[in-house]
């Protein structure tokens, strides 16, 4: 069970397919240098007919492209913008005030109202998440049958990766939104992580059926009556690491807290282990270093790239604000796989079948 796709596998998937990928090079804690570096590293993953559209400051982008020796590569295009939406800015206010920002242009390229021939199949940003979500929903809209898009992250655990949805797009969902997240995340787990009939669980404060708030209880009643889902009931926070489910559904506020807590805990544990080894016996450090690094890599979110906004009428990958070059390269890899394995088409089909089943019962 692995998430990463080799260049050879990508090349096979891309045969006969043209993909345009737009990247916000100005968004993120390490932008623009790290974002550009990761974007240019991803050129090696592209098919000769594909296009990588770099959105942001024209001078900065051209300089980096030239330094990388890719200034004559026909697969690279530049979409120049003059403004940047900062991480601390109000999403909606910034979208209205900074109409020439990289996030606004990125969203427009992903939509069809403004993009025309410049339309991009994939948009990627490590910038202001709220602005990216709002801009994407305004420009790209939703897939048929989807009420609210949700951000899905692939979460590394000892038992293999799991998918959690939502982690920030919809902090106040209704039960039927979470039901749709269960379907969309199941499709994503099947297509991207190669999980057959993924087990779906609902995040709650206890494993018992009656536990949880009103949202959890109502969602539980909806999901358990849907025969197309492999529903295994409630899971608690600690169960996320025990292999009890492959897909975990929750609302955006809790999902985001779980994500940030797990990231911080993992980083802290690795630092603690390294310090203890040095304190016990400094000579042990060189022996354990390869092992610690290998384990850390398996549990490092940078290796998994961005998180797709499931349900958007297009492909929007939202990357961590602290994304490094390799994060962006991994996001491109996952986005290409997402596009060419028809994840969005499968989501539309799954939701349509669910709706048909409901109507037949009525």
N, C-alpha and C positions, 0 to 999 in steps of 0.2 A: 504494500500500500504506500504509494509515494505521490507527491504533488508535483515535483519538478519534471519538466519535459526537456528532453535532450534536443540539440539543434537538428539532429537527423529526424526526430519525430516531428518537429515543427515543420521541417521542409516537406515531409510527406503530406501533412495536413494542408499545407498552403498551396499545393499544386492546383493551378487553375483558378486561384482565388486572389482578388485584389483587396487589400485591407489598408485603410487610412487611419493612422493612429496619431492623435493630437496630445501633446504633453504640455502642461503648465510649468514652464521652467522657472517661474518666479515664486512659486508657492512652496513653503516648507522652511524649517529651521536652518537648513544648510543650502538653501537656494541662493543664487542660481547654479553655483559651481557643481555641487554634488548631483543635482537634478540633471544638469546637462551632461555630466560625465556618465551617469547611468543611462541616459537616453542614447548617447552616442555608442556606448557599449552594446546597446540593444540592436544597433544597425545590423550586426552580424546575424541576428535572428530573422531578419526580413527576407521575403521573397523579392526577386528583382523588380516585380511590378508594384510592390507595396510602397507606401509613403509614410514618412515620419514627419509630422508637422510640429515644429517647435514654436510655442507661443510665449512671447515675452519681449524683452528689450532687444531690439535688432542688433545693436553694436556688440552687446555682450555675447549674443548667440553666435554671430559671425566670427568673432574672435576665437571662441572655443572650438567651433567647427574647423577653422583653419589650423589651429594648434593640433587638432586630432588628425589632420591630413584628410579630412572628409569634405572639404569645401567644393569638390567637383562631383560628389556623389549625387546622382539624380534622385535618389530616394528621399533626400532630406529637403524639406521646405520650411520656410520661416513665415510666421504670422506675427507681424510686429504690433506690439501694444505699448502704451506709455504709462500705464498705471498698475499698481499692485494693491490688492486687498490684504491687509495685514491680519495676522492671526487674532489679534485682540479686537478687531472691528466688529460691529454689529452686522450680521450677514445681510439682512434685507436692506438696511440703510446703505451699506457699502455697495451693494449691487446697483442701487439707484444712483448713488453719487459717483461711482467710478465705472462709467459705461465703457471706458477703453481699457479696463483692467484685463489681466490675463485670464482670470476665472470667467468673467462675462464672455470674452471671446471664445474661450474653450467651450462653454455651454452652448453658444451659438453654433459653433462648428459641429457639435454633437446633435443639434436639432436640425430641422429642415426649413424652418421659416426664413432664416437669414443666411444659411450656409450655401445654398445652391450647389454649384459644381465643387465647392470646397468641403462639402459634407464629409465628416469623419465617422468611421464605424466605431471607433474607440476614443474615449477621452480619459486622461489620467491626470490627477492632481494630488499634491501633498500639502496643498494650501489650506485656507480656512474651510473646515469641513461644513459648517453651517451654510456658508456662501455657496460652496460647491453643490450641496444637496438642493438648496433653494433654486440656484441657477439651472441646475440640471432638470428639476421638475418643471420649471417654467418653459424651458426650451425643448427638452427632449420628450416631455410628457410621459405618459405611462403606456405599458403594453396593454393590449386588449384584455379585459377581465381583471386587471389589477386596480385595487382601490388606493393603496399606499405602498410605494417602494420601501424596501428595507435594506440596510447594509449588512452583508454577511461576511464574517471573518472565518478564516480557516485557523483553527486553534491547535497547536501541537501538544500531544499528550504522550504518555508512555505507551498507551495502547494504540496509538496512531492518531492522525488528525481528525478533528470533529469540526462541524460547521455550526456557528452560532449566529442567529438572526433574530432580532435586530440589535445593532450596537451603536445606534445614534441617530438614525434618520427620523424615527417616529416615537417620541417619548410618551405620547398619550394615545396609544392605539385602541381600537375596539376589538372585541373578540374575533370578528371575521377577518380583521387584518392579520392577526396572529395565525389564523388558519391558513391564510394565503402564504404567509412566511414559511409555514411548515411544508407546503407544497413546493414553493420556489426553492427553498434551501435543500429539499430532498432531491430535486432535479439537479441542482448545482453539485451536490455530493456525488450523485451518480455519474454525471458527465466529467467532472473535473478530478475528483478523487477516486473514481472508479469503484464506488461502493454499490453493490447490488442490494436493492431493497433496504435502504438505510433505516436504522431505528430512530424514530422521532420521539423526543421528550419535551416536556414543558417545564421550564425552570420555576421552582417554587421553594417554599420554606420548609417543606416536608414531603416525604414520599407518599403519604396517605392521600387518598382521593379527595377528602374534604378539606385539605389544607390549602392555604393561599388566600389572596384577596378576591374580591368579586370578579376582577378581570381574569384571574387564573382559573377560577371555578367555572366561569361561563365558557372560557376557551377550551377547558378540559372536556366539557360536555359536547362542544362542537367537534373537536378533533377525534374523540373516541368513537363517534358515530360515522366517521368517514372511512369506509373500508379500503380506500386506495392508499392510505397511509399506514405504515408499519409503526403504529403508536405504542409506546411502552410505558406511558404514564408520566408521573412527576419525577424530576431529579432535583437534588439540592446542589448548592454550589460545590461542595466537596466531591460530588459524583462526576463532575466534569472531567476529572483526571482518572476515573476508575473504569473507563470503557463501558459504561452502562448505556450509552446512546451515541449515535453518529451525528445527529442533528438536534440542536437544542434551540427552542423558540422562547423568546422573551421580548419585553418592550424595550425601546431604545435607551431609556435612562438606566435601567438595571444592567442591560447588556454592556453599555459603555463603562459602567463602574466595574463590572466583572473583568472586562478586557484590560483596563488600566491597572487594576489590582493584580491580576495575574502577571502582567508584564513587569511590574515593579517587584513582585515577589520573586520571580524567576531571576531577575538581575541581581537582587539582593542575596539570594541563596548562593549563586555562583561566586559572588565576591566573598561571602562568608566561608565557603569551602576552600577557596584559594588561600585566604588568610590563615585558616586553621592548619592547612598543610604546611605552610611556611613556618608557623609558630611551633609546630610539633617537631619538624625536621626540615630545615631549608634544603637539604640535599634531595628530599623527596619531590620537590617542586618540578624539576625537569622531567621526572618520570611520569608524573600525573598530568603534566601540562597537555600532552596530545589527547588524553582521554577527556579531560575537562573541556577542551576546545571542541572535540567531536560531539559531545553531549550538548554543549551550548549551541552548536550550529543546528542541531536537530530541533531545538526549542527556541530558535531565534526568529522573531517575526519578520526580520529583514529578508529571510530566505523565502517567505511566502508572498512577498510583494504587496499589492493592494487588495482592498476589500471591494467586491463588486456591489453596486446598488441594484439589487435584484428588483425587477419590476419596471425599471426605467426602459423607455422605448429606444434602446441603444445600449451601448456598453460603457458604463462609467466606473472606473476604478479609483477608489479613494485610498490614498496612501497615508501612512502615519506622518505626522508633522515632523518627526525626527528622522525621516527617511534618508538613507545614504544612497550612494550610487547604485549599489547592488540591489537595493529595494526597488528602485525604478526599473532596473533591468528585469527583475523577477516579475514585476507588475506587467511589463510588456509581454513577457513570456506567457503569463496566465491569461492575459487579455486575448492574445492570438489564439490560444487554445479554446477559450470561451467562444470567440467568434466562429471558429471553424468547426466546433462540435455542436453548433446550433443550440446553445443553452436557452436563448430567448424563445426560439420556436418551440422548444420542448416545454417551457414554462407556460406559454399560451395554450398549448395542447392539453397540458395537465389541468389547468384551471377550467378550460372549456369542458373537459370530460367530467370534472367535478360538478360543474353547473348543470350539465345534462343529466347526471345521475340524480341530483336534487330535484330537478323538474319532473323526472320520471316517477319519483316517489310521491310527489305532490299530485 
